[in-house]
Amino acid sequence: MQAEEKMLQAEIEFWRYMIESRRGTVSEQATERMLNACELAQRKLMMMDSKSPPVRTRQ
């Protein structure tokens, strides 16, 4: 796994933790922004996965 993928996974985990730990203590707008940030990081990671070169197998 590349460094950028690891950073995105760490960011996703960070936002998930923030959302869960702050639930009910921050405004609905703040929660929505955290959800959006998490979803953006997830989309970036999915795009990186889809662009990675296919794995070659021996035939």
Buried (B, 14 or more C-beta within 10 A) or exposed (E): EEEEBEEBBEBBEBBBEBBEEEEEEBEEEEBEEBBEBBEBBBEBBEEEEEEEEEEEEEE
